[in-house]
Amino acid sequence: MKKWFLQTIFIRILSVVLFASTTSTSILRPCEGRPTSIERDAVTDSTDARPSANETDTDTTDTTNTDTDNPNKECRNDWTYRISRPGTNSKEVWCKWLDDRGVLHRNRLCNSWNNERLVKEACPDSCGLCGDNNDNDNDNVFHDDVDGIIPPPSMSPIHEPEVDIPPPPPRVMTKQGLILGLHEREASVDHFKDSASWFYNYGQRASKWQGEWADAHGIEYVPMITKGYLTRPESWRDISCYFNSTWPTCTQQDVIDTIRTSIGERAIAPKFLIGFNEMYNNPPPIDLTPEVAAFYWGKYVQPAAIANKLILVSPTTAHSQKGMAWYTTFLKRCYDNRNDPQYPCDVEVIQRLAVHEYECTSSVWDTSYGTWSSSNIITNLSNSMGTYGGKDKNYWSSYFQNRALWVTEMNCYWESEAPHLDSREQCLRITGQKWQTYGSGPLVKINSMENIERYAWWDTWHPEIKPNYLTYLGGQLTPIGRGYMSPGDPSVNCDIPGVKYYAKDASLTGPAELFTCFGTGTEMIRYAGLYQNKVEGTISFSVDVPSSGNYAINVSYLTRTTRKLTVAVNSRTPKYFSFRQTGKWCFEDGAVSTAVPIELKGLTKGTNLITFGDQMKEKEGPIIEWISIVL
């Protein structure tokens, strides 16, 4: 330790000398009046990491982003006063990284993110100065944003306290986020590197590829404590410890340290922590009761946010009776625990309200979420809380009005249950191509609403057979994905992609037969599977692919009730897929088909046989209209 300390002191002295000699010959003139390290430490020590009840998203200690009365404004474009990123080879590499970003990324880095681990001052018009070769700086020395020297990556850095700076109000297109699960790949998320500014994965840490991708593109990771346990970064199903008495049991310090590790792993330090996800859907032990959730909140979640200076986002709720009932009961129990001597729960620490919404009509967003002071969800939550805790009737109303909304899951899926909207229909709604009912679409609407700070589409990809995803597993964009990249743009092509094979192109066996569907007026195939539970019928399509591998296919079908159907590739063991109801059979007026994506493995270059209904042990499956293979 003594040797390391002497080495550190020596390098700091040497670096200061080098810094002084290089800046004296630099073509850039130094700025006057910048705060010293001592002055900044004083500001840091006086800054409370936890927002107060009435605190807004501004911090008077931040002097780098003021426009008029800032004596240090001229310092912004001087590389000698930039924050350089430890872990890179030199400050030139950092600026090269910024130069390689798109305009949206650079603007976001310059104007939006208040993060002391970023180069706040590195706007596009000044990055060239940062990489100026005339400075003759030692590449192994990293300059702090004031006067100090940060040691090279080979040594342990000397950490100075950081000023806790809340994020500024979001700009249009910085609200958009991504939800990443266990299955996506970089090819999927690369489409959104210029439009999304944040992501979460229902876990406390990003997986290796997720973190590297986010760091490379300046995208913020938001950790989440989804249920009553902690998970490992490569799989949120892999539980590391539990909040209850199940072994291994988490300690409070386990949770604090896990979130701290998550922050330290990222070049773009997380600023938020999201609480429990959809605890109102299932009875215990799958979900938590409001009472148990409030106890865990005070014991684990709230301390983890405070200890790591993170802004706390509420457990998710929904504009539904059970969603709001669960959340308001949780708030009441948290308020009751405010003076608990061991694990106090403070409702004021929750600074954002997370909601889930699965409808896209303009009226839903206007009436349900409206404005800061006027929306159904605020009114209903306020009425449910009433005067709880002996508060004035306006207390809880103000409480909800002062918290920006995060729409942490959204899509148009539940707007219709029979059939659920497929990817094409959802794309038409979010791109403004059904303007009579949807206007410019829900995403444009959300981007214009000041009280909604962030939103994320569920999901980027998921193994469930649902038409909700931004991409296919192979990374190709779905119609929804194209619309998510260009919200409100009526020129977006919302057609289901892929090479189509129609019912008339299929080979049939057993009772399977081609017929004209009365409701849709199109040719379809029925009786695949066990017809009358006795005779097996199959449908086979010969499809061509350019190379061997796994492929997504879209299946257009119709069924009055949810039914299963097997799908096999090249006569291998078939796999069951579940097809949800579309509402009506073909002989009924108003029958409509819908399309869902399924993923198939092991296709070979050239012609392949895709067979529906083989080796079925159940009654016949849905009626098939066409398939398309996504190349």
N, C-alpha and C positions, 0 to 999 in steps of 0.2 A: 504493500500500500504506500509506504514511504517513497519507494523508488518511483512508482507511478505518479505520485504527487509532485515530486521534484521534476520528473519528465514533463508533466503537464505545465508546471510553472515555466520551465525553460522554453517550451514551445510557444506558450502564450507571449512571453517577452520577445522571443524571436519574431513571432508573427506580427506583433505590434510594430516592431522596427521595420519589418518588410512592408507592412501596410502603410506606415508613415512615409517611407521612401517612395513607394509607388504612387500614392495619391498626390505627393508633392509635384510629381512630373506629369500627372494625368492631364489630359485635355479637358476633363470635366472639373468644374469648380465646385468646391465643397459648399454645403448648405449651412446656414447659421441657425442657431436657436433650437436645434433638435433636443429632445429630452435625453438626459444621461441615463445610464443604467440604474443609478440610485433613484432618480426621479421616477423611472418606470416601475421599479420595484415598489416604490411608495404607493403608486397608483394601484399596482397589483394587490398589495396587502390590504388596501382599503376597499377592494371590490368584492362584493358578496357574490359567491358562485350561484346562489339560488335566487331566482326572481321573486320579488314580493308580490302580494296579491294584486296590486294595481300597476305593476311595472309593465311597460310596453317593450317592443322589440327594438329599443334604442339603448345605447350605452354612452353616457357623456364622457367616458374615459377614452373613447376612440377618437383620435385626432387625425387619423390618416385619410378619412373619407369626407371631411368637411370641405366645402367648396369656396367659402368666402373669407371667413375670419381665421384662416389657418396660416400661420407664418411659415409653416414647413411645406406648403403646397409645392413649391419649386423642387423639393427634394424627391418627389415621386419618380421623376424620370432620371435619377442619378443612380447608376448601378452600385455605387459605394454604400448606398443606404437601403439596398434590397435585402430581403430574407433569402438566403440561399439554402438549398435543400441538402441536408446531410445525407450521405449515402451515394452521392453521385461523384464523378471524378473532378468536376470543377463547376464554377458558376456558369461557364460557357455552355456546358452540357444542359444545365437547367434552362437556359434561354433558348438553346436549340430545340429542346423539348417543347417549349412554348411556341416557338416559331412554326413547328410542325403541326400544331393543333389547327383546327378550323377556326374561322372567325367567331363562330358562336362560342367555342370553348374559350378563346382568348378574352372575349368580352365578358364571359361569365367569371373568369378568373379575376379580371380587372375590376369589375363593377359590382359583383354580387357576393362573393364569398369573403367573409371576414374570418380568416383562419391564419394564425400566425405561422403555420407551417407551410403556407403558400407564399409565392411572391406577389403580395398584394399590389405592389406598385407596377408590376410588369405588364403594362398595357401595350397593345400592338405598336403604338408609335414610339416606344422606348426600348423594345427588346433588343434592337440593334446595338444600343449603347452598352447593354449588359454583356454582349459578346465581343466588345471592342478588343482587338488584339494589341492595342497600344498601352494597355494597363500594366503589362509585365508582372501581373500578380502571380504569386506562388500558387500553383493549382491544388496544392494540398491544404490550403487555408480557406476556411469558409467564413464569410463575413456575416455577422448578425445584423439585424435591422437597426441597431444603434451602434455603439462603439466597440462591442466585445468581439472576441475571436472564438469561433467554434472549432474544436480540434478535428482533425481528419477522421474519416470513418474507422480507421484502424484502432483508434483510441476511444475510450468511453467519453461521450460528450458531457460538457458541463451544462446542466440544465438550469435555466433561469425560470422563475415563475412566469406563467403566461396570463395576460389579461383576458378575462372571460368576456367575449364580445358576442352578443346575440346576433343572429343573421338578419340582414336587412329584408324589407318586403320583397317578395319574389317578382321577377319580371315575367312577361309573357314567354312561354316555352321553357322557363326554368322550373315550372311546376311539375312537369311531366317526369314520372318515374317508371321503374321496371320492377316486376316481381320475378325473382329467379328461384327456382327450386333445385332439385337434385339432378335433373336430367338435361337441362339446356347446355348448349355449347357456345363457344365464342362466335361461331358463324351466325348464330341467331341474334345475339345482342349487338353485334357490330353495326347492324342496320340503324341502331338508335343512339350511336355514340355522339351525334350532333344535336339530338333533340332531348334526350333524357339527361337529367342532372343528378339523379339519386336513384338508389335501389335498395331493396331489402330482400331477405331470403327466409324469413320466419325463424332465423337463428341468431345467435349472439356474435358470430364471427363469419366473415366471408370465406368461402372455400379458396383454395390457392389460385385457381384460374380466374375466379370472380374478382378477387382482390387485385391481381395483377392487371386484369383488363380495366377495372375501374381506375386504378392509379394511373395507368397509361393515358387515359382519356379525361382525367380530371373529374371523375364522377364520384359522388359521396355515397358511402355505405352507411345505412342506418340499422343498428342492431335492434333485435326484438326479443323480449322474453315472452314466448308464445303461450306457454302453459306453466304448470307448476313444477318445472324442472329446467335444467340446463342441458344443452346438446353440444356435440362435437362439430367442428366446422365443416367436415366433409359430408355429413349426413345429419339433418335435424331429427332423424328418427333414432340416431345413436345417442342415447341419454347418458350423460356423464354423472349427474347426481339429481336427487329429488328434493323438493321442498318439504314433503311430509316425512314420516318416519321410515319410509322405505329406504333400505340400504342400497347404495351409499347416499347419505343425507347431506345436502348442501349446507354449508355455513354461510353466514352473511358475507364473510370475507371471500369465500369462493365466488360469489356472484360479483362482488366489487372487482376482484382480480380478473375474472373472465372478461368483463366489459373493458377494463383497463388494457388488457392484452389486445382486445379487438381494436381499440383506439391506436395503440402503439404499432400495430401491424400495417396501418394504412398511411400512405403519403398524404391523402386527403382525410384529415382527422374527422371522425364522426362528431356531430354536434347534438344529436337527438338519440333518445332511447324510447322505443315503442313498447307499450305494455301488452297485456293478455289479448289474445285473438279469439273473437267470437265465442265467448264463454256461455252464450245464451242458447246454443243449439241442442246440447245433449245433457242428460242428467249426469251427476257424479257417478263413477270417478272419471269419466271421459272429460267433462268440463268441470270448472270450479263454480261452486255457489258464490253469490256476491259476498257472503260473510267470510268465507275462506279466502277468496281473492283479496279482500280488503286487508286481512291479516298478513298474507304473503306480500302484499304491496308495501305495507309498513316495515316488514322484516327484511325483504330482499330487494324489491324493485326500486322503491324510493331511495334507500341508502346507496344503491349502485349508481343512480343518476346523480345524486348530490356529491358523492365522493369523487366522481369523474367529471363533474361540472357539465353535465349533459342536460339539455332541455327535455322534459318528460312529456311524452305523448300518452294520452289516456288509453285504457282498454277499448277495444273497438265496440261500437254500438251500431245500430241500424235504425232507420226510420220505420220501425215496426213495433208492435205492442210488446213483444217479448224482448226485443233488443233494448228498448228504452226502459222497460221495467227492470231488467237485469242491471243496467248501468246506473240508474238512479238509486237502486237499492245498494249497489256497491258504494256510491258516493256517500250515502247516509251512514253506512257502516264505517267507512273511512273517516268521516267526520266524527263519529262516536269514539273512534280510537285516537283522536288527535292528542290526547293527554296521556296515552299509554306510557308508563314509565320505561318500558323496555323497547317497544316497537311502535312508536307513534306514526300515525298515517295523516298526512297533511294534504287536504284537497287543493290547497293553493299552489302546491308544487307542480301540479298537473297544468301545463301551459298550452297544450294543443288538444283538440278533440278529434279522435279518429272515428270515421264512419265508413260503412259499406253501402253501396247503392248499385242496383243491377237493372236500372231502367234508364232510357235515353230520351224520353219525351221532354220537350222544352218546359212544359208545365210542371213536371216533377222538380226540375232544378230551380225554377222560379219560385214555386210555392214551398217546397220542402226545405230548401237551403237559402234561397233569397239573398238577403243582405246581413250585415252584422247584427242589425236590430230587429229585422223582420223576416222570420222564416218559421215554418211549422215545427221543425225539429227543435229550435230554440224555445218556442212557445210551449211545446209539449213537455220538454225536459224541465223547463221552469215551473210549469203547473204541477208536474209530478213531485218536484222538490218542495213547492209551496213555501211555507215558513219554517221548514225543518231546522232544528237547532235553535229555535227562538229568533231566527233572523227576520229582518224586515222583508216584506213580500218582493221587494225589488232586488234583494241581495243575490238570489240565485239567478234571476234574469240577467243581471249584470255579469255574474260569474260566467255564464255561457256565452254571452255576447262578446266578452273580452278574450275569447279563445278562438284562434283561427282553426278552420277545419282542415283535416287531412282525409281525403277520400282514399283509403289504403287498399280498397278493392272496388273495382267497378267494371261493368260491361252491360250489354243490353239483353242478356240471356233470359232473364226472368220477366221481361216485358210481356212475353207470351209463353204460355206453358204447353200449348198443343197447337202447332209445334213451337218448340223453342226456336228463337231466331238463329239461322245459320250464319256463317261468316260473311256471306254476300249481303244479307239483309242488315247485319250490324254495321258493315262497312258503309252501306248506303246512308245509314242514319248519322254516322259520325263525320261523313264528308259533305253533308248538306245536300245530298241528292234526293232526299225526301223532305224538302224545305217546307212544304205545306204544313207538316206536323212537327218537324224537328228543327226548323230554321236552319242555321248553319251547323247544327249538330251540338251534342253535349260537350265536346272537348273545347270548342270555341267558346261556348257559354261559360265553362269552368275557368278557362284562361282569362275571362273578362271579370270574374267575380272576385272582389277584393278579399272576401272573408274565407275563400278557399285557397289555402297556401300550397298544397301539393296534392297530386293524385297519381294513381298507378292502376293500370289495366290488369285484371285477372284473366289470363295468366300469359306469360311469354310462351311457355309450353307446359303441358301436363299430360300424363298418361290416360286420364279419364277421357272417355269418348264423348267429348263435348266440342261444339264449334266456336269456342271462345278465344282461341289462341292467336298471338301475334305472329308466330312462325310455326312451321312444321319442325319435326325433330332434326331434320337434316339442315335446317337453317333458312330454308326458303320462306319468303314472306307469304302469309295468308292475306286474303282481302282486308281483314281487320288490321293486320300489320301495316299494310300500305296506307290505310286510312289513319292509323295512329301516327304515322310519320308526317302526314299532311292533313291535319284536321280542318274541316270546313272547305276542302278543295273539291269541287264537284267534278273535276277532270280525272280524279283517281279511278282506275279500273277496278271495279268491285267484283268482277266475274271470278268464279271458282277456277283456280289454275289447274293445269295438267292436260295431258292427252286423254280425250274422252272416248269411252267405249260404251255404246248404248245397248239397251236390252236386246235389240235385234242382232247385235254382234256376238251374243253369247251362245255357247253350246249347252244344251239342257239334257238331263237324264231323269227317269222316273216320272212322277206327276208334275214336275216343274213345267210351267207353260207360259208362253208369251200371250199377252192380251192388252187391250186398250182400256186404260183406266178412265172411268166415266168422270170422276171428279177433276182430273188434271188434263184429260184429253191426250195423254201421251201413252206410248207403249211401255209396259212394265212386265216383270216376271214374278209370278206367285208360286207358292207351294215348294219353296226350297226348305229342306229339312224333313222332318217326319210328317208326312201328310196324313191326317187323321190318326196320328200316332202309330202308323203301320208301315208305310212305304216311304223310302228315302228319295228325295228329289235334290238334284244339285244344279248349280249354275256355274259355268266356267268361262272365263275370259282369257284369251291369249293376248298378252301385252309384251311390248318390246321396250327394253331399257338399254342405254348406251354402255353401261359398265356394271360389274357385279357390286352388290351392296344392299343396303336397306333403303326402302322407299316408302313414302307416304302415299296413300290413295284416299280420295274422297269418294264416299258412297252416298248416292242420292236414293232415298227410300221413303216408304210410307207404311205406317202401322197405327192402328187405333190404340193398342196397348203396348207397353214395353215388352220387347221380345229379344231373344238371343239368337245368334247365328254363328256358325263356325266359318272360319276363313283359313284356307290352306294354300301354301305356295309350293308348286311343283310336286304335288301329291305327298308332301311331308305331313307330319302330325298336325292336324288342324288346331286352331285356337279359338275359343269362344269370345265373342264381342257382344255387348249389350246395346241395343238400339232403342232409345227412348221414344215414347208415344208421339205421334204427330197429330192425333186428335180424331181423325175420321178414316173410314175405309173408302176404297175407290167408288163404291156404289152410292156414296153420300155426297150431296151438294157441299161445296166448300172444302173438299178434300185437297190437301196440299202436301207436296213432298218437301223434304229438307235434306241437307247434306252434312255429313260429319266426316272428320278425318280419322283414319286409323293407320297405324304404322306396321309395315310388314318387313320381316327380316329374311335375308338370304336369297335375294333374287340374283340371277346370273346374267351376264352379258348376253344380249340377244332376246329370244322369245321365252316367256315364262307363262305358266298356267296358274291362274288365281281362281280357286274353287270355293264357292259358298255352299254351305249345307251338308258337307261331307261328314260322315260319322256322327250325325246328330242323334242325341238321346232325348230330345225334347220335341214338342210340336213345331210345326213350320215357323220360320222366322218372318221378318218383315218383307214387304213387296219391294223389289229392287227396280230402280228406273235406269240408272247409269252409274259408271265409276269413272274416275279420272286418276291417272298416275302422275304424280308431281316429279318432274325431271329436274 
